[in-house]
Amino acid sequence: MANSLHWTAEAESLLKEIPFFVRPAARKKIEKFAREKDISEITAPVYREAKQQFGRKK
């Protein structure tokens, strides 16, 4: 399982679009999503897939 995750510059810039006060929680959720799928690099598509999944849970 991927323990250390790498964020691409594009994914980092997408994360910065999230308000700063919820950003740490969003980062944790996205990283948890990636780990569950055994993904070691957070790319823009991974970010979008994770964000889309969280949107369905509401």
Secondary structure, DSSP 8 states (H G I E B T S, - for coil): ---S-EE-HHHHHHHTTS-TTTHHHHHHHHHHHHHHTT--EE-HHHHHHHHHHHHHT-
